[in-house]
Amino acid sequence: MSCALLVLMLLGDVRADAFALLDAGLYAQAEVLVLEANALDERTVDGTPNADVLLVARLTRGDAIGACSVLLDVLEALDRGKVPSKALAEQIDSRWLMPWGLAPIMPEGADKEMLLQLLATTVSTSKRVDGVRGALRSILTLQFDPAAQHAPTPWRDAALALAGDDRQRRAARGRLQRTTVDPQEQAWRLHIIGRSHLVEQSPGSQRRGLVHLSRIAAESELRESHPRLALHALRILMESTSGEAKERVRAEYEALRTVLRTRLENVT
């Protein structure tokens, strides 16, 4: 830990100082400050202290697994009527308990089991928040968790679109089709619909899935609003093409990855 962060912890209000760091764009420092303070606070026994700070920092940095590890604590507070901070309100759609800017949560990767263990921990939550827990488990395992039926509509439909049976997937994709939403939400919905089609094995469904994902990368408004979903879409497209088309997609993928890497380096 840096001397500056140690001084902040010893002399300051950790929460106020963490939000000051967020306001300054120092997301990693805000996260470290909170984590170090939590480790020193032996009085804390329930939930994750200042989970909203950690969530904002991790969403901004594109740390999907880390964000999901504190997401339920934050959603539980919101569902019980706690007024979100300005920084959190910019990240969470309180109506649906949904962070539209969440990076892709995929059913693979080294951190999947860690998150599944966290989601399996029994804690007292509202029915809607337990529904989000079930939806996350469904998305990670591609096996529908019945608890997801109680999740807010977009979460439930994402779980059904990816982990339901054929009829449930088709119905959920229909409900996820929206055109009058902001670009970030639209990108998220296209991402789920595209992945849902790719779950199926017919050539037609595979093509439809790629078409939906390609929109995120091809339409500038969607790409700028959700670059991590655009990067994921380009990776899938790169794996699904060949020849000159594959090289063009690869060039776009590398260019966007460089942009995101530069942004991440600037988000300290």
C-alpha positions, 0 to 999 in steps of 0.5 A, spaced: 500 500 500 502 506 498 504 511 503 498 516 501 493 511 501 495 509 508 495 516 510 488 517 507 485 510 511 488 513 518 486 520 517 480 520 513 473 518 512 474 512 507 468 512 504 468 520 502 476 519 500 474 513 496 468 517 492 473 523 491 478 518 488 473 515 483 471 523 482 478 524 480 478 518 475 483 514 480 479 507 480 484 502 482 486 507 488 479 507 490 478 500 490 485 498 494 483 504 499 476 500 500 479 493 500 485 495 505 480 498 510 475 492 509 481 488 511 483 492 517 475 493 520 474 487 524 467 490 526 464 488 519 461 481 519 455 482 514 456 484 506 461 488 503 463 494 506 463 500 501 461 495 495 458 500 491 465 503 491 468 497 489 462 495 484 463 502 480 471 501 480 470 494 477 465 496 472 469 502 469 475 497 469 471 492 465 472 487 471 466 483 470 467 477 475 470 482 480 464 486 479 459 480 480 462 478 486 460 485 490 453 486 485 448 482 490 450 486 496 449 493 492 443 490 489 440 488 496 441 495 498 438 498 492 432 494 493 431 495 500 430 503 498 437 505 499 438 512 495 445 510 490 450 515 490 451 519 484 457 514 481 453 508 482 446 511 479 450 512 473 452 505 473 446 501 475 439 501 472 435 501 479 428 499 476 431 493 473 437 492 478 441 492 472 448 494 470 448 495 463 455 496 462 457 490 465 462 486 461 460 479 458 460 474 463 461 467 460 461 460 461 468 459 461 474 462 464 479 461 470 474 465 475 468 462 473 468 457 479 470 462 484 464 466 482 459 460 482 462 459 489 460 466 491 453 465 488 452 459 492 453 462 499 446 462 502 445 469 504 438 473 506 436 477 500 430 480 497 426 475 492 428 479 486 436 479 488 435 472 489 433 472 482 439 476 480 443 470 483 439 465 479 440 469 473 447 469 474 448 462 475 444 460 469 448 465 465 455 462 467 453 454 467 448 455 461 443 451 466 437 454 468 436 456 475 429 456 477 430 462 482 431 466 476 424 466 475 423 472 480 429 476 477 427 483 474 425 482 467 432 483 463 435 478 468 430 473 467 430 473 460 437 473 459 437 467 463 432 464 459 435 466 452 441 462 454 439 457 459 432 455 457 429 450 452 428 451 445 421 455 446 423 459 452 429 461 448 425 464 442 420 467 447 426 470 451 429 473 445 423 476 442 422 480 449 429 482 449 428 485 442 427 493 443 429 499 439 427 505 443 433 504 449 439 507 449 445 505 446 448 501 452 442 497 453 441 496 446 448 493 445 447 489 452 440 486 449 443 484 442 449 481 446 444 476 449 440 475 443 446 473 439 449 469 444 442 465 445 442 464 437 449 461 438 447 456 443 443 453 438 447 448 433 443 449 426 446 453 421 441 458 421 441 460 428 449 461 428 448 466 422 443 470 426 447 470 432 453 472 428 448 478 425 446 480 432 453 480 435 456 484 428 451 490 429 455 491 436 461 492 433 459 495 426 454 500 429 458 506 431 453 508 437 453 501 440 460 500 439 462 507 443 457 505 448 459 498 450 466 497 447 467 491 451 461 487 448 464 490 441 470 487 443 467 480 444 463 480 438 469 481 434 472 475 437 467 471 436 466 474 428 474 472 428 473 465 430 467 464 425 470 467 418 476 465 414 480 468 409 480 476 407 474 477 412 478 474 418 484 478 417 479 485 416 475 483 423 482 481 426 485 488 424 478 491 427 479 487 433 486 489 435 485 496 434 479 496 439 483 492 444 489 497 443 484 503 445 481 499 451 488 497 453 490 505 453 483 507 456 485 502 462 492 504 463 489 511 463 484 509 468 488 508 474 
